[in-house]
Amino acid sequence: MSGPKKFGLPYKKAVKLFVSFTSVYFLWELSSFNSFGVVATSGRKPLHIAGIFPINGTGGWQGGQACKPAADMALEDVNANKDLLPGYKLHLHWNDSECEPGLGAAVMYELLYKQPYKLILLAGCSTVCTTVAEAAKMWNLVVLCYGASSPALSDRIRFPTLFRTHPSATVQNPTRITLMQKFGWKKVAILQQAEEVFISTVEDLEERCKKVSIEIVTRQSFLTDPNEAIKNLKRQDARIVIGFFYVVAARRVLCEVYKQKLYGRSYVWFFIGWYEDNWFESNLEAEGINCTVEEMRKAAEGHLTTEALMWNQEKNKTTKSGWTAENFQKRLDAALKVDSGRYPEGYQEAPLAYDAVWAVALAFNKTMEKLSQMGRKLEDFNYTNKIIADEIYSAMDNTQFIGISGRVAFSSETGDRIALTQVEQLIDGKYLVLGYHDTEMNKLTWDNRERWIGGKVPQDRTVIKNTLRVVSMSIFIAMCIVAGAGVIWAGILLLFNYIYRERKVIQLSHPVTNSLMLLGFMLCLTAVFFVGLDGQFVPEGYFPIMCSLRNWVLSIGFTLAYGAMFSKVWRVHRLTTKHKSETKHKIQPWKLYLLVATLVVIEFIYLTIWTVLDPMKRKIEKFQYEFPEDSSEDIKFLPQLEHCESENHYIWLGITYAFKGLLLIFGLFLAYETRSLKVRHINDSRLVAMSIYNVAVLCLITTPVTLVISSQQDALFAFVALAIIFSSMITMGLVFVPKIVEVIREGNEKSDRSSAPDGGTTKEEEERYHKLLAENEQLASILEQKEDRLKQLRLKLEEKHSQMVGGPTPEIEERADHTVKFITDLPGINGNSDSAIGQGLSNFLEAELSLRNAPGYLQ
């Protein structure tokens, strides 16, 4: 098999110019003579045929090394057969083309224009056959190619006089497709040498793969150095590689395959089957192959080859030539001197060259019979005699026989050889036939003798297993247990808050607000369970529902819990900024509830809009591949992590963090402002402020950290869960533990304490407070009496004033005004504002005594 080289000027154009020039020249030459004189030798007339054999070239297919001796053997056998071509004998004129199309055209010119006329032209190497077959029609010359597999040669319009004993390269493509389907390979790669024969074969293969849904993952080509092409195969993770290149290039490819480690149990290589059996061991030094024989053997082990049958499989069956395939092989080996084990190039195609000569002889035999009926002779042929040329073409088209290469027959539509395809595998350094494929019947005969490195059929790709990164079960259970304990603790506190709601220590802390706070903490702690739920628990279809549920539970829980605390510090701050007379009024609880309800309603509306317009979805984050510890497995793992995200997720998060962040910062500000205040109507304000510190700080730390560790599922879950648990548990402890202690201390007695546990009074102080209340009531009664007395004194002063000339003295007037001033809200002797009444009474008595001593005082 062979294909065209790349030239600066396309050789097709060169051939056309050559054909045009030589045709004119040849027609002029013909006018000088009618026919060549045919010299009889030993009473038999020679029938001259031309032959082009690639032998001494450095690239491409040099199959003439074995095909030329095989053709000589065929000539010897044909001429020795008395029943064939009676009165004639075949004579071969040949030259070496070196598998170069330019040289091949020159050789053809020389062969055709040297006397005598050549009745037919034998050629090998696809590039040369393409050149000579396209030009041969100008000479009415039939061309028979023994070593050309290019699919382009099947074009009957372009090559109207071409036949070939070598099957087309495309005949192997259906076999390759069948093998891919047999072994379940759905992805393959192609490596080709940049030659026309291989390009057209690859294009045919691609079309066939497309029809049966086999993917060509990559198609790499090279001219001389396959290094980069094979590196690209490795980058593409190619596992099943079909190679199209000549044997010289095949050795370079195999060496590079070894260097790139693209061999072994994970790879299958398809090579062309017409290389000689030891092709991977020979000519390494001569061709500069930088691999040892052992390395080449290691890389070649297990590869498959497909080739059209070139040897008759019935080794001991006598063929048309009288030889069996087995005897012919022995005879050929002796002629080629292959005792050393090295087969020359073209050894596999040698039977094709042998049968090509026999096909020519048989076609001539039929032509002679036809021409004799027409009164013509075969030796009358010249390059303008289309009648004899057509008879030769017809005879060749109908030629059929059993040859050394098997059944020889030609397709009427394309001139191609009809043949079975053989599949072989290199096992332990030797090729073993695995089966045969009948392309026409699409039937595969398989012996099940294949052997794979590793004991199993290689896969067509590295199997990628998606592995879902999930939260560690131990961490999940631990966090859920702690969060569950927190929920139970919150439930107990909720029950405690309800049972002792009549106690003043509970009443003054607003039990309903406490209950809302506890419900919020219960929801937050429940959210720990939802945060830890992932693909190991939730099916993919239900994951978006779980995402939304997680978002709702945590958001509403936080708003309830933090909103309840925020409402208390807000009211405390409001009380401290109001006028003192307004603080005497009892705080209305509904204002606290309204603030919490407002925050919850805002959160509910926001979450509803988010859920409806941009619902949560399951998004997958992918990580770098991981490889199993057991290197025998041709798999790699693709770690994946589930995330709950919407299309505009970060916009929604920005809104959430902005709103809640401002609320947290404002809460911190209020807590700081009211840090040292004690308000009787909200007796746990200082503890609530401390709780706000706790929640705010943990939230402000947790939010940025979670964004950084979002790809570490265990750390993320543990951090979020601990933040929720700590903030909830610490807050519940700060707010409720002092209340519990106080209730336990008082036992079953109903508490009448007026202040909270953070500023609570002792029992003695409580009793003293009640005594002061009683004393103030008595003083209030006395004060009322004194006020009546003051009214009477004012009336007397007014009467005295009217009687006195010039009015009362300034001193008397000042003393009278002093008695009216009654300051009830000044601190008294004991520092208690409630004892100011006593001080006012004392001032009143002093004023009265001063009036009694004043001049003109009326008794």
KOLZAKOL-388274 format. One record per residue (C-alpha): x, y, z negated; residue in one letter. Coordinates in steps of 0.1 Angstrom, whole numbers, padded with zeros to 4 digits, always signed. Example, Ala and Ser with C-alpha at 12.3 -4.5 7.8 and 13.67 -1.06 7.14 Angstrom:
BEGIN
+0123-0045-0078A+0137-0011-0071S
//
This chain:
BEGIN
+0000+0000+0000M+0012+0035+0007S+0002+0071+0013G+0014+0103+0029P+0041+0126+0016K+0036+0163+0012K+0053+0185+0038F+0055+0221+0045G+0036+0216+0078L+0007+0191+0075P+0019+0160+0094Y-0016+0155+0110K-0010+0187+0130K+0025+0176+0138A+0011+0142+0150V-0014+0160+0172K+0012+0181+0188L+0034+0151+0192F+0006+0131+0208V-0003+0159+0232S+0033+0164+0244F+0041+0127+0247T+0008+0119+0265S+0015+0144+0292V+0051+0132+0295Y+0040+0095+0295F+0014+0101+0323L+0041+0117+0344W+0064+0087+0337E+0037+0063+0348L+0035+0078+0382S+0070+0065+0389S+0061+0029+0384F+0031+0006+0385N+0042-0020+0360S+0072-0034+0342F+0087-0064+0356G+0081-0093+0332V+0111-0115+0330V+0103-0152+0325A+0124-0170+0299T+0126-0207+0299S+0095-0208+0321G+0073-0188+0296R+0064-0152+0301K+0070-0128+0271P+0041-0108+0256L+0057-0078+0241H+0044-0064+0208I+0058-0035+0188A+0064-0036+0151G+0071-0008+0125I+0085-0020+0091F+0094+0001+0061P+0126-0013+0047I+0154+0010+0038N+0135+0040+0024G+0139+0054-0011T+0103+0062-0019G+0069+0049-0010G+0062+0013-0001W+0092-0005+0013Q+0073-0037+0020G+0091-0045+0052G+0117-0062+0031Q+0095-0092+0028A+0070-0086+0055C+0096-0085+0084K+0109-0120+0075P+0073-0133+0072A+0065-0118+0107A+0095-0135+0121D+0084-0168+0107M+0049-0163+0123A+0065-0156+0157L+0085-0187+0154E+0054-0208+0145D+0032-0192+0172V+0058-0197+0199N+0063-0233+0187A+0026-0240+0191N+0021-0254+0226K-0017-0251+0224D-0015-0214+0218L-0007-0189+0245L+0001-0215+0271P+0028-0202+0295G+0035-0172+0272Y+0054-0164+0241K+0054-0134+0218L+0083-0111+0216H+0086-0085+0188L+0103-0051+0192H+0106-0034+0159W+0123-0006+0140N+0124+0008+0104D+0101+0037+0094S+0112+0039+0058E+0076+0047+0050C+0080+0082+0063E+0053+0094+0086P+0076+0117+0106G+0101+0089+0112L+0073+0065+0119G+0060+0088+0147A+0095+0089+0162A+0099+0051+0160V+0065+0047+0177M+0076+0070+0205Y+0108+0051+0210E+0090+0017+0210L+0063+0028+0234L+0085+0046+0259Y+0111+0019+0261K+0104-0007+0287Q+0085-0031+0287P+0049-0022+0278Y+0038-0032+0243K+0004-0049+0241L-0002-0042+0205I+0014-0023+0176L+0020-0037+0141L+0026-0013+0113A+0029-0011+0076G+0028+0017+0049C-0004+0037+0048S+0012+0070+0057T+0028+0056+0088V-0003+0036+0098C-0023+0068+0095T+0001+0086+0119T+0004+0059+0145V-0032+0047+0145A-0045+0082+0151E-0021+0086+0180A-0025+0051+0195A-0059+0057+0210K-0041+0080+0235M-0023+0049+0248W-0053+0026+0247N-0033+0006+0222L-0047-0016+0194V-0030-0011+0161V-0029-0039+0135L-0017-0029+0100C-0005-0056+0077Y+0004-0033+0047G-0019-0003+0046A-0047+0001+0021S-0056+0038+0024S-0094+0042+0024P-0090+0070+0050A-0081+0043+0076L-0117+0030+0074S-0128+0060+0095D-0137+0044+0128R-0141+0078+0146I-0106+0089+0136R-0090+0055+0141F-0111+0037+0168P-0085+0010+0177T-0073+0001+0142L-0075-0032+0124F-0058-0043+0092R-0051-0076+0075T-0045-0056+0043H-0078-0048+0026P-0087-0012+0018S-0077+0001-0016A-0114+0009-0022T-0122-0028-0022V-0107-0030-0057Q-0129-0002-0071N-0160-0023-0074P-0139-0049-0093T-0126-0022-0116R-0162-0010-0123I-0173-0046-0130T-0144-0050-0155L-0153-0018-0173M-0189-0029-0176Q-0178-0064-0188K-0156-0050-0216F-0179-0021-0225G-0156+0007-0215W-0175+0039-0209K-0146+0063-0208K-0115+0059-0186V-0087+0081-0174A-0069+0082-0141I-0032+0087-0134L-0023+0090-0097Q+0006+0098-0075Q+0000+0127-0052A-0004+0106-0020E-0033+0106+0004E-0040+0069+0000V-0044+0073-0038F-0063+0106-0036I-0090+0090-0014S-0091+0059-0035T-0096+0079-0067V-0123+0100-0051E-0142+0068-0042D-0137+0055-0078L-0150+0087-0093E-0182+0084-0072E-0187+0048-0083R-0181+0057-0119C-0206+0085-0118K-0233+0062-0105K-0229+0038-0134V-0224+0065-0161S-0188+0058-0167I-0170+0090-0178E-0136+0100-0163I-0122+0118-0193V-0092+0132-0174T-0075+0128-0140R-0038+0135-0140Q-0016+0136-0109S+0022+0138-0104F+0046+0140-0075L+0077+0124-0087T+0080+0129-0125D+0050+0116-0145P+0062+0130-0179N+0038+0159-0182E+0009+0139-0168A+0013+0111-0194I+0016+0137-0222K-0017+0151-0211N-0032+0116-0212L-0020+0113-0248K-0035+0147-0256R-0068+0136-0242Q-0067+0104-0262D-0070+0083-0231A-0072+0046-0239R-0082+0029-0206I-0060+0042-0179V-0062+0033-0142I-0030+0039-0123G-0025+0046-0086F+0011+0049-0075F+0038+0031-0056Y+0061+0007-0074V+0090+0031-0077V+0068+0056-0094A+0052+0028-0114A+0086+0021-0131R+0089+0057-0141R+0054+0057-0154V+0059+0026-0175L+0091+0040-0190C+0073+0072-0200E+0044+0051-0214V+0069+0035-0237Y+0084+0068-0248K+0050+0083-0255Q+0038+0051-0272K+0008+0047-0250L+0008+0009-0251Y-0001-0019-0274G-0034-0030-0289R-0051+0004-0285S-0044+0008-0247Y-0053-0009-0214V-0035+0000-0182W-0047-0010-0148F-0019-0013-0122F-0020-0021-0085I-0017-0058-0080G+0005-0058-0049W+0037-0050-0068Y+0062-0079-0070E+0058-0100-0102D+0090-0087-0118N+0086-0051-0107W+0089-0037-0142F+0123-0053-0147E+0141-0047-0114S+0160-0017-0100N+0160+0001-0134L+0196+0013-0131E+0195+0020-0094A+0164+0043-0099E+0178+0059-0130G+0150+0046-0153I+0160+0055-0188N+0145+0024-0204C+0159-0010-0211T+0144-0042-0197V+0130-0051-0232E+0114-0017-0235E+0098-0021-0201M+0085-0055-0210R+0071-0043-0242K+0052-0015-0225A+0040-0037-0197A+0026-0065-0219E-0011-0070-0215G-0018-0047-0186H-0043-0057-0159L-0039-0057-0121T-0065-0058-0094T-0056-0068-0058E-0073-0081-0028A-0064-0118-0024L-0032-0120-0003M-0026-0157-0009W-0049-0186+0000N-0061-0199-0034Q-0063-0234-0020E-0026-0239-0021K-0026-0274-0005N-0051-0267+0022K-0037-0267+0057T-0042-0234+0075T-0045-0224+0111K-0008-0222+0113S-0004-0258+0101G+0012-0247+0069W-0002-0248+0034T+0001-0217+0013A+0023-0236-0011E+0047-0248+0016N+0048-0214+0032F+0057-0198-0002Q+0086-0222-0006K+0097-0215+0030R+0095-0178+0024L+0114-0180-0009D+0142-0198+0009A+0142-0172+0037A+0143-0143+0012L+0167-0161-0012K+0147-0154-0043V+0164-0181-0064D+0176-0154-0088S+0140-0146-0096G+0140-0111-0081R+0114-0107-0054Y+0119-0081-0027P+0093-0054-0022E+0064-0065-0001G+0065-0101-0013Y+0028-0101-0022Q+0019-0087+0013E+0041-0112+0032A+0012-0135+0039P-0007-0105+0054L+0022-0099+0079A+0024-0136+0087Y-0014-0137+0094D-0013-0105+0113A+0010-0121+0139V-0013-0151+0141W-0043-0128+0145A-0025-0111+0174V-0018-0145+0190A-0053-0157+0186L-0067-0124+0200A-0044-0127+0230F-0055-0162+0235N-0092-0151+0238K-0083-0121+0259T-0065-0144+0284M-0096-0165+0288E-0117-0135+0295K-0092-0119+0319L-0088-0151+0338S-0125-0150+0345Q-0121-0115+0358M-0091-0124+0379G-0068-0104+0357R-0038-0113+0336K-0026-0101+0302L+0008-0091+0315E-0010-0066+0338D-0016-0043+0308F-0003-0008+0308N-0012+0022+0287Y-0038+0035+0312T-0056+0001+0316N-0086+0005+0295K-0103-0027+0307I-0076-0049+0293I-0073-0027+0262A-0111-0031+0255D-0108-0069+0259E-0079-0070+0234I-0100-0049+0210Y-0130-0071+0214S-0110-0103+0209A-0094-0089+0177M-0128-0078+0164D-0141-0113+0167N-0110-0131+0154T-0116-0153+0124Q-0094-0180+0109F-0081-0195+0077I-0046-0182+0071G-0020-0181+0045I-0037-0151+0029S-0071-0168+0030G-0100-0162+0053R-0090-0136+0079V-0119-0116+0094A-0125-0079+0102F-0154-0056+0096S-0170-0045+0129S-0178-0011+0114E-0144-0002+0099T-0119-0028+0110G-0111-0036+0074D-0102-0070+0061R-0129-0088+0042I-0115-0103+0011A-0120-0113-0025L-0104-0093-0053T-0082-0110-0078Q-0077-0099-0115V-0045-0107-0133E-0031-0099-0167Q+0005-0098-0178L+0008-0122-0208I+0042-0131-0223D+0059-0115-0193G+0041-0135-0167K+0010-0127-0146Y-0020-0149-0154L-0050-0150-0131V-0082-0142-0150L-0108-0143-0123G-0121-0132-0089Y-0146-0107-0078H-0167-0110-0046D-0174-0074-0036T-0201-0083-0011E-0220-0105-0035M-0210-0084-0066N-0202-0117-0083K-0174-0120-0109L-0159-0154-0115T-0142-0153-0149W-0121-0178-0167D-0121-0161-0201N-0083-0165-0204R-0076-0128-0212E-0055-0121-0243R-0055-0088-0261W-0028-0075-0285I-0044-0074-0319G-0069-0102-0310G-0098-0080-0299K-0108-0060-0268V-0093-0025-0270P-0118+0004-0273Q-0122+0030-0247D-0116+0058-0272R-0105+0063-0307T-0136+0056-0326V-0145+0087-0345I-0165+0080-0376K-0182+0110-0392N-0177+0109-0429T-0199+0132-0450L-0181+0148-0479R-0204+0145-0508V-0203+0155-0544V-0186+0130-0566S-0211+0108-0583M-0194+0111-0617S-0194+0149-0615I-0230+0150-0603F-0242+0127-0631I-0222+0146-0658A-0235+0180-0647M-0271+0167-0644C-0269+0152-0679I-0257+0185-0694V-0282+0205-0674A-0310+0181-0684G-0300+0185-0720A-0302+0223-0715G-0337+0219-0701V-0347+0199-0731I-0331+0225-0754W-0350+0253-0736A-0382+0233-0740G-0376+0229-0777I-0370+0266-0781L-0401+0273-0761L-0421+0252-0785L-0404+0268-0815F-0412+0303-0800N-0449+0293-0798Y-0452+0276-0832I-0436+0305-0851Y-0450+0333-0830R-0468+0348-0861E-0436+0352-0880R-0424+0387-0880K-0389+0377-0869V-0405+0363-0837I-0432+0389-0834Q-0408+0418-0833L-0387+0401-0806S-0418+0398-0783H-0424+0360-0780P-0440+0362-0746V-0409+0378-0732T-0389+0351-0749N-0410+0325-0733S-0405+0340-0698L-0368+0340-0704M-0368+0304-0715L-0388+0294-0684L-0363+0312-0663G-0334+0293-0679F-0353+0260-0674M-0356+0267-0637L-0319+0277-0634C-0309+0245-0652L-0332+0225-0629T-0315+0242-0599A-0283+0224-0610V-0299+0192-0599F-0308+0206-0565F-0274+0222-0559V-0258+0187-0563G-0282+0170-0539L-0266+0164-0505D-0265+0138-0477G-0260+0109-0500Q-0294+0115-0515F-0314+0136-0490V-0320+0124-0454P-0310+0148-0426E-0346+0156-0417G-0355+0167-0453Y-0323+0186-0459F-0337+0220-0448P-0366+0216-0473I-0341+0209-0501M-0321+0240-0491C-0352+0262-0494S-0362+0246-0526L-0328+0251-0541R-0328+0288-0531N-0363+0294-0545W-0358+0277-0578V-0325+0293-0586L-0336+0328-0575S-0369+0328-0593I-0353+0313-0624G-0326+0339-0625F-0351+0367-0620T-0373+0354-0648L-0345+0349-0673A-0325+0380-0665Y-0356+0401-0660G-0368+0393-0695A-0335+0404-0710M-0333+0434-0688F-0368+0446-0698S-0357+0445-0735K-0326+0466-0731V-0345+0489-0708W-0371+0496-0734R-0345+0500-0761V-0327+0526-0740H-0360+0544-0733R-0368+0546-0770L-0334+0561-0778T-0339+0588-0752T-0375+0598-0763K-0385+0625-0788H-0385+0612-0824K-0422+0618-0827S-0429+0594-0798E-0408+0566-0813T-0432+0564-0842K-0458+0548-0820H-0458+0510-0816K-0442+0496-0784I-0468+0483-0759Q-0457+0447-0749P-0475+0450-0715W-0448+0474-0704K-0421+0447-0709L-0443+0422-0690Y-0449+0446-0662L-0412+0451-0656L-0406+0414-0655V-0436+0408-0632A-0424+0436-0609T-0389+0420-0605L-0405+0385-0599V-0429+0399-0573V-0401+0416-0554I-0381+0384-0555E-0411+0364-0543F-0418+0387-0514I-0381+0388-0504Y-0378+0349-0504L-0410+0346-0485T-0398+0369-0457I-0364+0350-0456W-0381+0316-0455T-0406+0326-0427V-0383+0346-0405L-0350+0328-0408D-0355+0294-0426P-0326+0275-0440M-0310+0248-0418K-0285+0221-0422R-0251+0233-0409K-0221+0210-0406I-0186+0222-0413E-0160+0199-0397K-0124+0194-0409F-0093+0179-0395Q-0093+0142-0386Y-0082+0117-0412E-0067+0083-0404F-0074+0051-0423P-0048+0035-0445E-0051+0003-0424D-0033+0013-0392S-0047-0017-0374S-0080+0000-0371E-0083+0022-0340D-0105+0047-0357I-0102+0081-0373K-0125+0099-0396F-0141+0133-0391L-0149+0148-0425P-0180+0168-0425Q-0196+0190-0452L-0232+0201-0453E-0241+0237-0459H-0275+0254-0463C-0274+0283-0438E-0298+0303-0418S-0291+0320-0385E-0283+0353-0402N-0273+0338-0434H-0247+0363-0444Y-0270+0392-0439I-0295+0377-0463W-0268+0369-0487L-0256+0405-0485G-0291+0418-0493I-0293+0393-0522T-0260+0401-0537Y-0266+0439-0533A-0299+0438-0551F-0289+0414-0579K-0255+0430-0582G-0270+0464-0588L-0294+0449-0613L-0265+0432-0631L-0244+0464-0632I-0273+0485-0644F-0280+0459-0671G-0244+0461-0682L-0246+0498-0683F-0278+0497-0705L-0263+0470-0727A-0232+0492-0733Y-0253+0523-0740E-0274+0504-0766T-0247+0483-0781R-0249+0498-0816S-0285+0507-0818L-0310+0489-0840K-0347+0492-0831V-0373+0479-0855R-0398+0472-0827H-0373+0450-0807I-0354+0433-0834N-0330+0413-0812D-0318+0440-0788S-0282+0438-0797R-0281+0400-0791L-0299+0405-0758V-0273+0430-0748A-0246+0405-0756M-0264+0379-0735S-0265+0404-0706I-0228+0407-0709Y-0225+0370-0707N-0247+0365-0677V-0234+0395-0658A-0197+0386-0662V-0203+0349-0652L-0223+0359-0622C-0198+0385-0610L-0170+0359-0613I-0189+0330-0598T-0202+0347-0567T-0168+0355-0550P-0152+0323-0562V-0179+0302-0546T-0173+0319-0513L-0136+0310-0515V-0141+0273-0525I-0172+0267-0503S-0153+0239-0484S-0145+0220-0516Q-0177+0203-0525Q-0167+0189-0559D-0151+0222-0571A-0180+0242-0557L-0207+0222-0574F-0188+0219-0607A-0181+0257-0608F-0217+0267-0600V-0232+0241-0623A-0210+0252-0652L-0217+0289-0646A-0254+0282-0648I-0251+0259-0678I-0228+0282-0698F-0248+0314-0691S-0281+0297-0700S-0269+0278-0730M-0249+0307-0745I-0278+0331-0740T-0303+0308-0755M-0280+0303-0785G-0274+0340-0790L-0311+0349-0789V-0327+0319-0807F-0302+0304-0831V-0304+0333-0856P-0342+0331-0855K-0341+0294-0862I-0317+0300-0891V-0340+0326-0905E-0371+0305-0902V-0353+0276-0919I-0341+0298-0947R-0375+0311-0954E-0390+0276-0953G-0428+0275-0949N-0433+0310-0963E-0446+0336-0939K-0419+0361-0932S-0426+0398-0935D-0392+0411-0925R-0391+0442-0906S-0359+0439-0888S-0342+0414-0866A-0316+0388-0876P-0289+0410-0862D-0297+0438-0887G-0319+0419-0911G-0323+0428-0948T-0321+0406-0979T-0351+0397-1001K-0340+0423-1027E-0339+0450-1001E-0374+0439-0989E-0388+0443-1025E-0371+0476-1029R-0387+0487-0996Y-0422+0479-1009H-0416+0498-1041K-0405+0528-1022L-0437+0525-1001L-0458+0525-1033A-0438+0555-1047E-0443+0575-1016N-0481+0568-1017E-0481+0583-1052Q-0460+0612-1042L-0483+0618-1012A-0512+0621-1036S-0493+0645-1059I-0483+0665-1028L-0519+0668-1017E-0528+0682-1051Q-0499+0706-1050K-0510+0718-1015E-0544+0727-1029D-0526+0746-1057R-0505+0764-1031L-0536+0775-1013K-0549+0790-1045Q-0516+0807-1052L-0515+0822-1017R-0550+0836-1023L-0539+0852-1056K-0508+0866-1039L-0529+0882-1012E-0551+0897-1039E-0521+0910-1058K-0508+0924-1027H-0538+0944-1021S-0537+0958-1056Q-0500+0967-1056M-0489+1000-1040V-0463+0993-1013G-0469+0955-1013G-0448+0928-1028P-0411+0931-1031T-0390+0912-1005P-0378+0889-1031E-0413+0878-1040I-0422+0874-1004E-0392+0853-0997E-0399+0830-1026R-0435+0826-1015A-0425+0816-0980D-0401+0791-0994H-0429+0773-1011T-0447+0768-0978V-0417+0751-0962K-0421+0714-0967F-0396+0692-0950I-0406+0656-0951T-0381+0642-0927D-0349+0652-0943L-0327+0625-0959P-0333+0622-0996G-0309+0614-1024I-0309+0577-1015N-0302+0583-0978G-0337+0570-0969N-0360+0591-0948S-0390+0577-0967D-0378+0593-1000S-0379+0628-0984A-0414+0633-1000I-0398+0633-1034G-0373+0660-1023Q-0401+0681-1009G-0420+0678-1042L-0389+0690-1061S-0386+0720-1038N-0422+0728-1044F-0418+0728-1082L-0388+0751-1080E-0408+0775-1059A-0436+0775-1084E-0413+0783-1113L-0398+0812-1095S-0432+0826-1088L-0441+0824-1125R-0411+0844-1134N-0416+0870-1108A-0428+0905-1119P-0465+0910-1116G-0473+0873-1118Y-0509+0868-1127L-0518+0842-1153Q
//
